[in-house]
């Protein structure tokens, strides 16, 4: 009887460990400016199936998401956020979506383009 109980307890603990092992925290930059951006970014991330929480920091421009890695990925979250008008390291928002953002939400999009141009152009 003790062996059956121990086996059952071990099975329950093992099963619980597997569930927790799939939850990951991902952190990446998302372009934005204000509180309206924060609401939009967090909503876009939370709408992705498998995301349990999303928190965007207006000062650091970093989005921290907790997700179930067996259901979704940081790439899928970044794609969803970009679809709402906010550039991420892996996905750029379409111009038509970006242009529909309120004026205060229009962040500087030239920095990533400028950085890639700077690598090819050296000052004399």
Secondary structure, 3 states (H helix, E strand, C coil): CHHHHHHHHHHHHHHHHHHHHCEEEEEEEECCCCHHHHHHHHHHHHCCCCEEEEEEECCCCEEEEEEECCCCCHHHHHHHHHHCCCCECCCCCCHHHHHCCCHHHCCCCHHHHHHHHHHHCCCC
